[in-house]
Amino acid sequence: MDSDDKTSKENDLDNDWENFIKEEGLVNYNKIPIERAEIKGWVKIAFWFLRIYIIIMVVLVIIGFYRVH
């Protein structure tokens, strides 16, 4: 019975929010799809160096564990 109360309250809150958006003439940002930003310039280079660094560190850790007796 508690789950029924929770779902009805959630539905009421959703309806109240939709009504509030319509009454106030606001933009509901939850309904607008978000596009990923394109990574450009030095940030793109930094991410590539970070990937290379991670690969090197993983290789060194594997070598370290391999040499432990």
N, C-alpha and C positions, 0 to 999 in steps of 0.2 A: 504494500500500500504506500510505503514511503517513496518507492521509485515512481509510482504514478503521480504523486504530489510533486516530485522533483521535475518530471517531464512536463507537467502542466504549468509549473512555475516558469520553467525555461521557455516554453511556448509563449506564455504571457509576456515575459521579458522581451522576447524577440518581436512580438507584435507591438509592444509598447515602444521599442526602439524604432521600428519601421514607421509607426505613426508619428513619433517625435521628429524623425528625419523629414517626413512629408510636410508636417505642420510648420516647421522652422525653415523649410526650403534649403536645407543643408545638402552637401554632397556626401553620399555614403561611400567612404573610401574602401569599405570592405567589399564592395561590388565591382570596383575597378581593377582589372587585371594588371599585375605589376610585371614589367619587363626587366630582365637582368641588364645591368649596366655593362657596357663594353670596357674591358680593361685595356688601357692604352699606356704608351710611353714607358717611363721608368718603373712604373708599378708592374707592368708585364715582365720587364727584365728582372725585377726583384723577385717575382714569383718563380721565374725559371731558375734563378740562382738558389732560391730556397729549396726547390725540388731536387736540384743537383746536390745540395748540401745534405739533405735528408738521405738520399741514396748513398752518399759517401759514408755517412754516420752509420747507417744500417750495415753496410759492408764491413766497416771497422768493428762493429759490435759482433758480427758473425765471426770474423777472424779472431777476435778476442776470446769468444767462447770456445772456438775450435782449439785454441792453444792451451786452454785450461786443462790440466790433467786430472 
